[in-house]
Amino acid sequence: IRYSRMAMDINRNYAPALINLGIAYARSGDIASAEENLSAAFRLAPDNQDVLMNLAVLHERQGRLQEASEYLTRLVKLGNLDGSMGLARVYEKQGRVDEAIKLYRGVYENASADEKLKSGARQRIMVLKNNKQ
């Protein structure tokens, strides 16, 4: 928090410092300050994938799944595979299993996905299909 604040003293509109400050506040349990700083970073850089992912995770952990899905959807539109995995996870929590499987399948079949991501997607597909039976 201290180092991020020092960066903010130099430049109040430095999105990476706002993101780091938001993450630090979230880890310390100060969710309101985390959201305030991440939202400020979002206003400065609405297509920054780091801020989108951190806002999505923050909202998901609070059970605010609709807000999380909005940020994750933006990531998916930017071609971010972690965003696809996150959105699929949110869909699972919302009971939208078929939509989750579709997203996981898209990650699994994506040639640019690394093996760890593909493996995670494959596992979720198998679990969800087994649960449907």
N, C-alpha and C positions, 0 to 999 in steps of 0.2 A: 504494500500500500504506500509506504513511504517513497519508494523509488518511482512509482507511477505518479504520485503527487508531484515529485520533483520534475518529472517530464512535463506534467501539466502546467507547472509554473513557467516553463519555457514556452510552451505552445498549448493554449487552452483548447485548440481545435485539432489536436493530434489524435486521430481515431485509434491507432494502436495503443496509446497510453490509456485512453478511455476503456478500451477492451480489457487491457491488463488490470486496470483498477476494478472494473466490474467483476472479473474473475477472482481477484483477491478478496473483494468484499463477499462474494458468494461463498468462497472457501472459509471465510471467517464467520459465516452465518448471518451477515448483514444483507439480507435479500433485497430490502428496499433500496439500499445504496448500490447494490449490484445492478438492479434493474434500471436505476436512474442513470448510471454511467454507461451501461450497454445501450440504452435507448438514445442517449446523447451521441454515442458513436454511430448508431444506426442513422440518425438524422444527418450526420456528416457524410456517411459512406453507406448508403442503403443497399449497395450490391457487394459489400465486403463480406466474403464468405465466413470469415472468422466471427464477425459480429452476429451474422445470421445464425450460425451454429450455436454460439453461446447463448443467445436469446432463446433459441428453441429449447436447448437443454434446461435452461433456467425455468422456463414455463412448464416443460414436461415434468420436471422434478416437483413442481408445485401442484401438479395435477391439472394445470390449465392447458388441456390438450388441444383445444381449438386454436389458441394463440400459438402454441408450439407448431401445429400443423401449418399455419400460415407462413412462418419463417422457413420451415422445412420445404414447403412447396416452392418458395422462392429459390432455395438451394437446388432443388431438383431441376427447375427451369434453367439454372445456370450450369447444369450438367454435373453437379456434385453428387458422387455416388454415396458418400456418407450421409448426405441429405436424403437420398432415396432409402437408405437403411433406417434412418431415424424416422422418416415419415411412415414407413412400413411398421415400425415398432409402435408408433402412435396409433396407426390404424388397428393394430392388434388390440391395444388397450381400449379402443372404441368399439371393438367387436366387428370391425370391418375386415374380416379374415380374407375374403376373396381379393379385395383390393391390396391387402398386405402381401399376399402370395404373388400377385402380379408385379408389384414393385420388387420383391425379393428375386423373382425370376429375371426381371430386367437387369438387376445387378449381376446375378449369376451368369447370364449370357453375354454380358458386356466384355468385349475383348480387352478393354483398358483396365478392368478391375484386377487388383492383385489377388493372389491365392487366398490370403487371409480373409479378404472381403467376400470372395466367392464362397469360401468354406462356411462363413457365417450365414450367408444368404441361403446356401443349400441346407444347412441345419435347420434354419427357421422354416423353410418350405416343408421339410420332412415332418417336423413337429406339428405344424399347422394342419397338414394333410392327414396325419395320424389322428389328431384331435377331432377332425371333422367326421371320421368314420364311426 
